[in-house]
Amino acid sequence: MALTHFDAQGAAHMVDVSEKAVTDRIAVAETWIKMLPETLDIITEGRAKKGDVMGVARLAGIMGAKRTSDLIPLCHPLPISKVAIDLQADPTLPGIRITATVKTTGQTGVEMEALTAASTCALTVFDMAKAVDKAMEIGGLRVVLKDGGKSGRFEAS
């Protein structure tokens, strides 16, 4: 199996997708941000000095998905048809579990957009809560579902 973003001489290049079929595509990515239980309480009770942490983080995730090709050098700009961000407080973590779903109809998948959305969302939670909890930890970033295109469906175990 070869890496697709390198030519025969080993130079990085953008993959030519012009011969690929236009299909409906979806990707779902997840991540989490761990924090002190007190920090989670501040966020869920709406007591953060910077405002609605989860609302702002949701918007940041949507914006991140839309700007992925500006951030990841070899990503194609895509006409995204849907971005949905779900943030769930999880006292057992303790922290917030984040799921990003991205859809398009096109010639290449949206895994990078889903990953960028999830990570941007988590980074925004960190930014908004760092004044009260500098030891927060972000982890578990991964694609859990990808569907559409020649390679078909992938679901993480």
C-alpha positions as CSV (number, residue, x, y, z in Angstrom):
1,M,0.0,0.0,0.0
2,A,1.4,3.4,-1.0
3,L,0.9,6.9,0.4
4,T,-1.2,8.8,-2.1
5,H,0.1,12.3,-1.4
6,F,3.6,11.6,-2.9
7,D,4.6,11.3,-6.5
8,A,7.0,8.7,-7.9
9,Q,10.0,10.9,-7.0
10,G,8.7,11.3,-3.4
11,A,7.6,14.9,-3.7
12,A,4.3,15.9,-1.9
13,H,1.4,16.7,-4.3
14,M,-2.3,17.1,-4.2
15,V,-4.1,13.9,-5.3
16,D,-5.9,14.2,-8.7
17,V,-9.5,13.4,-8.0
18,S,-10.8,14.4,-11.4
19,E,-11.5,10.8,-12.5
20,K,-13.3,9.9,-9.3
21,A,-17.0,9.5,-9.2
22,V,-19.1,12.1,-7.5
23,T,-20.8,10.4,-4.6
24,D,-22.5,11.2,-1.3
25,R,-19.9,11.2,1.5
26,I,-19.9,11.4,5.2
27,A,-17.3,11.2,8.0
28,V,-17.7,11.3,11.7
29,A,-14.8,12.1,14.1
30,E,-14.6,12.1,17.8
31,T,-12.4,13.5,20.5
32,W,-12.6,14.3,24.2
33,I,-11.3,17.0,26.6
34,K,-10.7,16.0,30.2
35,M,-10.8,18.6,32.9
36,L,-11.4,19.0,36.6
37,P,-14.9,18.2,37.8
38,E,-15.2,21.8,39.0
39,T,-14.3,23.1,35.5
40,L,-17.0,20.8,33.9
41,D,-19.5,22.2,36.4
42,I,-18.6,25.8,35.5
43,I,-19.1,25.0,31.8
44,T,-22.4,23.0,32.2
45,E,-23.8,25.6,34.6
46,G,-23.0,28.5,32.3
47,R,-20.7,30.2,34.7
48,A,-17.7,30.6,32.4
49,K,-16.5,34.3,32.2
50,K,-16.0,34.0,28.5
51,G,-19.7,32.9,27.9
52,D,-21.4,29.9,26.5
53,V,-18.4,27.5,26.2
54,M,-20.2,24.7,24.4
55,G,-22.1,27.0,22.0
56,V,-19.0,28.9,21.0
57,A,-17.0,25.6,20.7
58,R,-19.8,24.2,18.4
59,L,-19.5,27.3,16.1
60,A,-15.7,27.0,16.1
61,G,-16.0,23.4,15.1
62,I,-18.3,24.3,12.2
63,M,-15.9,27.0,11.1
64,G,-12.9,24.6,11.4
65,A,-14.6,22.1,9.0
66,K,-15.2,24.9,6.5
67,R,-11.6,26.1,6.6
68,T,-9.9,22.7,6.5
69,S,-8.3,23.2,3.1
70,D,-6.8,26.4,4.3
71,L,-5.1,24.6,7.2
72,I,-4.1,21.2,5.8
73,P,-1.9,21.8,2.7
74,L,-2.9,19.0,0.5
75,C,-6.7,19.0,1.2
76,H,-9.1,19.8,-1.5
77,P,-11.6,22.7,-0.9
78,L,-14.9,20.9,-0.7
79,P,-18.6,22.1,-0.9
80,I,-19.6,20.9,2.5
81,S,-23.4,20.3,2.7
82,K,-23.6,19.7,6.5
83,V,-21.6,20.0,9.7
84,A,-23.0,18.9,13.0
85,I,-21.1,19.1,16.3
86,D,-22.3,17.2,19.4
87,L,-20.8,18.1,22.8
88,Q,-21.8,15.8,25.7
89,A,-20.7,16.5,29.2
90,D,-19.3,13.3,30.7
91,P,-18.8,13.4,34.5
92,T,-17.0,10.0,34.4
93,L,-14.3,11.4,32.2
94,P,-14.6,14.1,33.7
95,G,-15.0,16.4,30.7
96,I,-16.7,16.7,27.3
97,R,-17.0,14.2,24.5
98,I,-17.2,15.8,21.1
99,T,-18.5,14.2,17.9
100,A,-18.3,16.0,14.5
101,T,-20.3,14.8,11.5
102,V,-19.5,16.3,8.0
103,K,-21.3,15.6,4.7
104,T,-20.7,16.5,1.1
105,T,-21.4,15.2,-2.4
106,G,-18.1,15.2,-4.3
107,Q,-15.1,13.4,-5.5
108,T,-13.2,13.0,-2.2
109,G,-14.1,12.3,1.4
110,V,-14.5,14.6,4.4
111,E,-12.5,12.7,7.0
112,M,-10.1,15.7,7.4
113,E,-13.0,18.1,7.7
114,A,-14.5,16.0,10.5
115,L,-11.2,15.7,12.3
116,T,-10.6,19.4,12.0
117,A,-14.1,20.2,13.3
118,A,-13.7,18.0,16.3
119,S,-10.2,19.2,17.2
120,T,-11.1,22.9,16.7
121,C,-14.1,22.4,18.9
122,A,-11.9,20.8,21.7
123,L,-9.3,23.6,21.3
124,T,-12.0,26.2,21.8
125,V,-13.2,24.6,25.0
126,F,-9.6,24.6,26.2
127,D,-9.2,28.3,25.3
128,M,-12.4,29.3,27.0
129,A,-11.7,27.4,30.2
130,K,-7.9,27.6,30.5
131,A,-8.2,30.5,33.1
132,V,-9.6,28.0,35.6
133,D,-8.0,24.7,34.5
134,K,-4.6,24.8,32.8
135,A,-4.2,21.1,33.1
136,M,-7.0,20.1,30.7
137,E,-6.1,17.3,28.3
138,I,-7.4,16.7,24.8
139,G,-7.2,13.2,23.3
140,G,-8.8,10.3,21.5
141,L,-9.1,12.2,18.1
142,R,-10.1,9.6,15.5
143,V,-12.4,8.9,12.6
144,V,-15.2,6.6,13.7
145,L,-17.1,6.5,10.5
146,K,-16.4,7.2,6.8
147,D,-18.7,6.3,3.9
148,G,-18.9,7.0,0.2
149,G,-16.5,6.8,-2.6
150,K,-14.5,3.9,-4.1
151,S,-13.2,2.6,-0.7
152,G,-16.7,2.3,0.7
153,R,-17.6,2.2,4.4
154,F,-15.3,2.3,7.3
155,E,-16.4,2.0,10.9
156,A,-14.0,2.0,13.8
157,S,-14.2,-0.9,16.2
